[in-house]
Structure formats: C-alpha cells, structure tokens
Amino acid sequence: MNRLLIKKSMHESGLLFVACASMLFVFCWVRVWIICQFDLQQFQPLLKQLRPFEKFLPVPLEQLLTYTGSLAMTFHEPVLILCILVWAIARGSDVVSGEINRGTLEMLLAQPITRWQLLWTHGLVCAVGLALLCMTAWGGLAAGIHTNSIREQIAPTVDVAIPFTPLRIPVRIGAEQQVQTPLSSRVDASLFIAPSLQLFAFGIFVYGLSVLCSSFDRYRWRTLGMVIGVYIIQLLMLLLSKATDHMQWVGNLTFLSAYQPDSIVYFSRHSTYDAWWLMIPADRQTVSWPYTLGPLGLTCALLALGLLFFAGAVWRFHTRDIPAPL
C-alpha cells in the first residue's frame, strides 16, 4: 500500500517537478553565461555609489565583483527561490487540506493505511524532489562553470634577471592582450555544494510549515494563503532588520536570517572545509561570519525547524476529525 501511495504522490507532482527541474538547470547555466560576458572589475568605480545599500547585503560589495561572489548570489535569485517555494508549498498544502478539498481523504483513509503512513509518504516524495531540485541547481552552476570562459586583459611580460643576484623582475614588453580563460580555473564548483544543501534545508522548512498549516485547515486555497502570507511577513521582517541599527533584533525572529548561502561561499572562499563547521569558535567570529552557529549549524537549524513543524502536523492530523466531503 505504501508503494501505491508513493506512486500516486509522484504521479500528481511529476509534471510540476519536471518543470521546476528544467527551469532550475537552464536558469543556473544561463546566469553563469551572462556573468561571463562582463568584466566585473569595470564596475569598481560604482562601489562608492552603492555603499549605502551594502547593509542590505550579507557580504561586502567587493565580493560581488568576483566571479565566485557573483555566482553565489544565484541562490538569492527570485527564479530559483520561486521554484523551491512552488514545489514545497504545492506539495505541503496538498497533504491534508488538498485531499479534504477534493473529497478524496476519506477514501484514502478507508484503505488499510494509517494517517502516519499518509504523511510520511508525502514527506518522502517531497524531500526526494527537493534534493533532486537542489542537485539540479548545483549541476547547472557546475555545468556553466566548466563550459564557459571569461575574457581577461593580460599584459605580456618577460622576467629580467638582475646580475649577480637570484632575483628576476617582470618587465612589460607590449600592450595588453585580451585572452579567453576557462571559468573553472577561477571558480571552484565545490564551493556551492554547502549552499545547495542549505537550499534543501530551506525547502524542508517551508514544506514543514505548509504541512502544518494544511493539517489545521480543510481548504487548500486558504492553506496557500497562510503559508505565502507568513513568508511575505518574514521577508519584510528581514528587510526591516537591515534598514536601521536599532531594528536589528527583528532579524532574530525570521527564519530567513538562517538562510545565508552567499555568506557561506564568502566565509569558505579560502578553504572549503570552513563550510562544514557546526559551531564557530569565538576567535573566528568576524565580520565575514558573525554567527555563533557555523554554516552547517544554520543548515541544521532550518532542517530541525522544518521537522518540528512536520511533527506538529502529525500530532494535529492524528487528533482532528475529518470533515465529510462537500
């Protein structure tokens, strides 16, 4: 019976998954290609004009003028976030209120299955789908990094030896030349594995919230409204916390403060091992990473909150009455 439930859930969401996965891969690859068309150092004079907006960014502006930093901002792009939200909210809102709204929940529970089996089947399908979507996003970035090149200005030089010393001085011998350099020689694709994992945790959190709201209601449209409303309020709270110094405490009340993929890339730019710290020692808490929890710690926090919401949905679903279909 569990296999039938899984097949049913996969059949209902198959087209949505294919659409989201295709869009994610193409979007991530195209974004890499677009970034490769620009010489980021040419934007250096604009830094002074953009300084007032730096407080809204989790990383310094100078980081955005590097190819690694620009690619890390992909995890904040509305298209990528929208695909994850659409999958998580659509799947989560359908678990209870969607089935009730269609009048199919009574028929499902009339079969030899428990309410817990129904919930974990939906959760398994959504989690696997989220994992595949995040892997697709990383695959799009990795494919873009290994198939694109950047234009660099290089001045031809020759090393001139100083007599009676081992020193050699580079001397420019001609005008600058434009050369094509593989992007993979400037950007390490493995830096984006940890942010992709945090994107998965972000999706699990939203899914847990959606299932919790779904377990309390009988109309799917109302569940969608509640989840989207909560997300918009959380986004406004994050922007408010960055607007002024005396409102920074508001950032502690939103889960979006734990979603820091670009900060993970910036913090681990010198060593990929830094991206897997659970806790940050006091001597390593700097401007680049002001949190006590490490990158992996923030990811685990999002996962734990999502699972906590899911546990609350399990409790509510087991204790509520199922209304008769209208």
Secondary structure as UniProt FT lines:
FT   HELIX           2..36
FT   HELIX           40..46
FT   HELIX           47..50
FT   HELIX           51..56
FT   HELIX           61..64
FT   HELIX           67..72
FT   HELIX           73..76
FT   HELIX           78..93
FT   HELIX           94..98
FT   HELIX           99..102
FT   HELIX           105..109
FT   HELIX           115..147
FT   STRAND          149..154
FT   STRAND          157..161
FT   TURN            163..164
FT   STRAND          168..172
FT   STRAND          177..182
FT   HELIX           183..185
FT   HELIX           189..192
FT   HELIX           193..216
FT   HELIX           220..243
FT   HELIX           245..253
FT   HELIX           255..258
FT   HELIX           261..267
FT   HELIX           272..276
FT   HELIX           282..284
FT   TURN            287..288
FT   HELIX           295..319
//
